[in-house]
């Protein structure tokens, strides 16, 4: 996970495989860095959406408070108590979005080769 900032879910998620896929696009460093930021932001939003849709309004407030204060252990304690299989739900959501991104990269590469 050398490309991602540390988040509460970093131990579950990696984007290195997508970054490696980007190499076929022949991007300059600035373009690649921008694309990595977009991937990281997208993954972050997917994870937050996955978590928040599982929580009650009150639990959402508590989750966001823990998140804002970087209280990762309290955050995970709460999530594992409130949401069955939250680790798997996060992994599955991220897997889906990574697949879409990888498919987009491959399609872009095919289009550029023509």
N, C-alpha and C positions, 0 to 999 in steps of 0.2 A: 504493500500500500504506500509506495513512495510518492504517489501523485496526490493522494487525498489528505486533507487536513484531518486532524483527529476529532472524531465525533463520538457520541455515545454508542453508535452502532459500528464503529470502525472494525471491531473484531469479527463482524459478520459480513462485511461488504468490502470488495476490492474493485478498483477500476483499471488496474494495470493491464488486464486483457484488452480492454477497449483502447487504451492508449497504444498498445502494441499494434492493434488493428489499424490505427491511424497512420502508421508508417507507410502503408501502401498509397496514401494520398499525396505524398511528396509535398508536404507543407513546410513553410519556413518556421523557425522557432516561435515567432510571435503568433502565427496562425495556430500552431499546435497548442501553445499555452492557452490561447483563448478557447479553443475547442475543449481542452482539458477542464477549464473553469466551467464551461457550459455543462459538460458531463457531470462534474462534481455537484453543481447546483441542481441539476435535474435529479440526480440520485438522492440528494438531500431532501428535495421536495417530495419525492416518491416515498421515502422513509417516513417523513413527518405525516404525510397524508395517510399512509398505512396505519400508523399508530393512532392518529387523532380520530379516524373514523371508527375505531374500536372503543373509544372512551366516552364516558358520560360528560356532560358539560362541566361538572365539578371536577372530575378526574382530569379533564383537559387543562383546566386552570392549574392544577397541582403539577401535572406533567410539564407544562410550559414554565412554571416557576423553577422546578428542578433543572430544566434545560437552560434557562437564563443564568442560573447560578452555577452551572457546570457540575451539578451534584449527580454524577453518573450512577453511583452505587444506589442512591435513593431512588433515582429514576427507574433503574432496572428492577429494583425491589418492587416498586409500585406496578410496573408493567407486567412482571411475571405473576403478580397476585391478581391483577385485574383482567388480563388478556391471555386466554389459553393459547399456547403455541405462538406467542408473539415473535420469537426468534425465527421460526419457519415462515411466518407471514411476511416478515421483513425480507428474508432471503428470497422468497418467491416473487415478491413485488419488484425487487431490484433485479432479479434474474430476468424478468419479463422486459423491463425497460432496457437492460443491457443488450438483450437479444435484438430489440428494435433498433438500438443504436448501431450495433454491429452490422445488422442487415442494411441500414442506411449507409454506413461507411462502404460496405462491399458494393452496393448499388452505385454509389458515387464514383467509386474506383472504376467500375465497368463503364460508366457513362464517360468518364474522362479519357479512357483508353481508346474510345471510338474516334 
